[in-house]
Amino acid sequence: MNPHIIDIGGDVIDRYDEISSAHTRARRVDVWTPPGYASGDRRYPVLYMHDGQHALDPATAKHGITWGVREALTRLMGEGAIPGCIVVGVWNSAERRRDYMPQGLFEGPDADAARQFFAAKFPAGYIEGPPASDGYLRFIVEELKPMIDARYRSLPDQPNTFVMGSSMGGLISLYAIEQYPGVFFGAGCLSTHWIAGENLLVDYLGARLPAPADHRLYFDFGTITLDEAYEPFQIRMDGWLERAGYARGRNWTTLKFEGAAHTEAAWRARVDLPLRFLLGGRR
């Protein structure tokens, strides 16, 4: 499968239409390579981003506002803060909530309580069906990542593989690094949508954190719109991180942004922070 080349004001991304999968719905994928990639032979870390249509291309982003990832990475590379990276934007499907809700919560000892919670909180059907995030992650790890590593000059090892998302994309980023700790080194979880499962979800994920010795976790939240409800649950997760042996500022950080809303514009305004924290010090 050959990509379409999308020109964005002189910058380009490779767009793969409808990549099929044995584990989840077919979906579109965008790939951006950093400045200097085309003229060199250097290999780069890889960042997998959920809701990929909002990450790179203003023409497909919500309200035309991307996360500004291309711009932030180019700026950070220019400062010498990071070595740059390849960005893989995985578009969401029509069943986004199913793909991003941690499936294991509904299959473990708290499964009945989790189902009762959702039935009570979302009687109209917040999720389109049973969570299907295990299949979505298998697509990324078993099908998409091998394709990226074969087609691009990536550094395919665990210390150079990252995942990032916002809202429910933050949930699936944390779940990804827990499900595949040998694949992902770092996870960026912006405005993590804890209220999708409240304490049940926080405790499920908190009890399964990967080893702090070889992982890096970034969390943040704002204080208005949907983000207004996140702080108590993030504080609860921070407790789990401390008990697991994570050290704030070294392999974990949680940041609060006063007045920040649950929007692409808000994530764009601070995206350099998770990028710097996750990718800083990479070879």
C-alpha positions in Angstrom: 0.0 0.0 0.0 1.4 3.3 -1.0 0.5 6.5 0.8 -1.0 9.7 -0.5 1.4 12.6 0.0 -0.3 15.5 1.8 1.4 18.9 1.5 0.8 21.2 4.4 2.4 24.5 3.6 5.6 22.9 2.5 5.6 20.2 5.1 4.4 16.8 4.1 2.7 13.8 5.7 2.1 10.3 4.3 -1.5 9.3 4.5 -2.5 5.6 4.3 -6.1 5.0 3.6 -8.0 2.2 5.3 -5.3 0.0 6.7 -7.0 -3.3 7.3 -6.7 -5.3 10.4 -7.6 -8.8 11.7 -8.3 -7.3 15.1 -10.3 -4.1 14.6 -11.9 -1.8 12.1 -9.8 -0.6 9.1 -8.7 2.9 9.6 -6.6 5.7 8.2 -3.1 6.5 9.4 -1.0 9.6 8.9 2.8 9.5 9.2 5.1 12.6 9.6 8.9 12.4 9.4 11.1 15.1 11.0 13.2 17.7 9.3 16.2 16.2 7.7 14.7 12.7 7.4 14.6 12.7 3.6 18.2 13.8 3.1 19.8 11.6 5.7 20.1 8.1 7.0 19.5 8.6 10.7 17.0 6.5 12.6 14.3 8.0 14.9 12.1 7.2 17.8 8.4 6.7 17.0 5.4 8.3 18.7 2.0 6.7 18.1 -0.9 9.2 18.6 -4.6 8.3 19.0 -7.2 10.5 17.3 -4.6 11.0 14.6 -6.8 13.1 12.3 -6.4 16.0 14.9 -2.6 15.6 15.4 -1.0 16.7 12.1 -3.3 18.1 9.4 -5.4 21.2 9.9 -7.7 20.1 7.0 -8.8 17.1 9.1 -8.5 18.4 12.6 -11.5 19.5 14.7 -12.2 23.2 14.0 -9.0 23.2 11.8 -6.9 23.2 15.0 -4.3 20.5 15.2 -2.2 19.6 18.3 0.7 21.4 16.7 2.9 18.3 17.0 4.8 19.0 13.8 5.5 22.5 14.8 6.5 21.6 18.4 8.8 18.8 17.4 10.5 21.0 14.8 11.0 23.7 17.4 12.3 21.3 20.1 14.7 19.8 17.6 16.0 23.2 16.7 16.6 23.9 20.4 18.5 20.6 20.8 16.0 19.4 23.4 15.1 16.2 21.6 16.5 14.2 18.6 13.1 14.4 16.8 10.8 11.5 16.1 8.5 9.9 13.5 4.8 10.6 14.4 2.2 8.0 13.5 -1.3 9.5 13.8 -3.9 6.7 14.0 -7.3 8.0 13.1 -10.2 6.9 15.3 -13.0 4.8 14.0 -16.8 5.2 14.3 -16.5 3.2 17.5 -14.0 5.4 19.3 -15.2 4.8 22.8 -15.1 1.0 22.3 -11.6 1.3 21.0 -10.3 3.5 23.7 -12.0 2.2 26.9 -9.7 -0.2 28.8 -11.2 -3.6 28.1 -9.7 -5.5 31.0 -11.8 -3.6 33.5 -14.8 -5.3 32.1 -13.3 -8.7 32.2 -11.7 -8.8 35.6 -13.0 -9.1 39.2 -14.7 -5.7 39.0 -16.5 -6.5 35.7 -20.0 -6.6 37.2 -19.5 -3.3 39.1 -18.1 -1.7 36.0 -21.1 -2.7 33.9 -23.5 -1.5 36.6 -21.6 1.8 36.7 -21.9 2.3 32.9 -25.6 1.3 32.9 -26.3 3.8 35.6 -24.1 6.7 34.3 -24.7 6.3 30.6 -28.2 4.8 30.2 -28.4 6.1 26.6 -25.4 4.0 25.6 -22.1 5.9 26.1 -20.2 3.1 24.4 -21.4 1.7 21.1 -21.0 -1.9 22.4 -18.6 -3.9 24.6 -15.1 -2.3 24.9 -12.8 -3.5 22.1 -9.5 -1.9 23.0 -7.6 -5.1 23.2 -8.1 -5.6 19.5 -7.3 -2.0 18.7 -4.0 -2.3 20.6 -3.2 -5.6 18.8 -3.6 -3.7 15.6 -1.1 -1.1 16.6 1.5 -3.5 18.1 1.2 -6.6 15.8 0.2 -5.0 12.5 0.9 -1.2 12.3 4.2 -1.1 14.2 5.8 -3.8 12.0 4.7 -1.9 8.9 6.1 1.4 10.2 9.4 -0.2 11.2 9.7 -1.8 7.8 8.9 1.3 5.7 10.6 4.0 7.8 14.0 4.5 9.5 12.6 3.9 13.0 14.4 2.9 16.2 12.0 0.0 16.8 13.1 -1.0 20.3 11.2 -0.3 23.5 13.2 2.7 24.7 12.3 4.6 21.5 8.6 3.8 21.2 6.0 6.1 22.6 2.2 6.5 22.7 0.1 9.6 23.4 -3.5 10.8 23.4 -6.0 13.1 25.1 -9.3 12.5 26.9 -10.2 8.8 26.2 -7.0 8.8 24.1 -5.2 9.4 27.4 -6.9 6.3 28.9 -5.9 4.1 26.0 -2.3 5.4 26.1 -2.0 4.3 29.7 -3.7 1.0 29.0 -1.3 0.5 26.0 1.8 0.8 28.1 0.3 -1.5 30.7 -0.7 -4.1 28.2 2.6 -3.9 26.3 5.3 -2.7 28.7 7.9 -4.4 26.5 6.8 -2.4 23.5 6.2 1.2 24.8 8.7 3.2 26.9 6.6 6.3 27.5 2.9 7.3 27.5 1.5 10.8 27.3 -1.9 11.1 28.8 -3.4 14.6 28.4 -6.7 15.5 30.1 -7.2 11.8 30.9 -10.9 11.0 30.9 -11.1 9.4 34.3 -14.8 10.1 34.7 -15.5 7.3 32.2 -15.0 4.9 35.0 -14.2 7.1 38.1 -12.4 5.3 40.9 -13.1 1.8 39.5 -11.1 2.7 36.4 -8.4 4.6 38.2 -7.8 1.7 40.6 -7.8 -0.8 37.8 -5.1 1.1 35.9 -3.2 2.1 39.0 -2.8 -1.5 40.1 -1.3 -2.4 36.7 1.3 0.3 36.2 4.5 -0.9 34.4 7.8 -1.0 36.2 9.2 2.5 36.8 12.8 1.5 36.1 12.2 1.5 32.3 9.1 3.5 31.7 8.1 7.2 31.6 4.5 8.6 32.2 3.1 12.1 31.6 -0.3 13.2 32.9 -2.0 16.6 32.9 -5.4 18.3 33.2 -7.1 21.6 33.0 -9.7 23.2 35.2 -12.7 24.1 33.1 -15.2 22.2 30.8 -14.7 18.5 31.1 -11.3 18.8 32.7 -12.9 20.4 35.7 -13.9 16.9 37.0 -10.5 15.3 36.6 -8.4 16.5 39.5 -9.6 14.2 42.3 -9.2 11.1 40.1 -5.7 12.3 38.9 -4.7 12.8 42.6 -5.8 9.2 43.2 -3.7 8.0 40.3 -0.8 10.0 41.5 -1.0 8.0 44.7 -0.8 4.8 42.8 2.3 6.1 40.9 4.0 7.0 44.1 3.3 3.6 45.6 4.6 1.9 42.5 7.9 3.7 42.9 7.6 6.4 40.3 9.6 9.6 41.0 7.9 12.9 40.1 10.0 14.9 37.6 12.2 11.9 36.7 10.0 9.2 35.2 6.6 10.7 35.9 5.0 14.1 36.0 1.5 15.4 36.5 0.8 19.0 35.6 -2.3 21.2 36.3 -3.2 24.0 33.9 -5.5 26.6 35.5 -8.1 27.9 33.0 -7.3 25.2 30.4 -10.3 23.6 28.7 -10.9 20.2 27.1 -10.0 21.3 23.5 -7.4 20.8 20.8 -6.4 24.4 21.3 -5.6 23.7 25.0 -3.6 20.6 24.1 -1.8 22.5 21.4 -0.8 25.2 23.8 1.1 22.7 26.0 2.0 19.8 23.7 5.7 20.7 23.9 5.7 19.7 27.5 4.8 16.0 27.1 7.0 15.8 24.0 10.0 17.2 25.9 9.4 15.0 28.9 8.9 11.8 27.0 11.5 12.3 24.3 14.2 14.2 26.1 17.4 12.3 26.5 16.5 9.8 23.7 19.5 8.7 21.6 
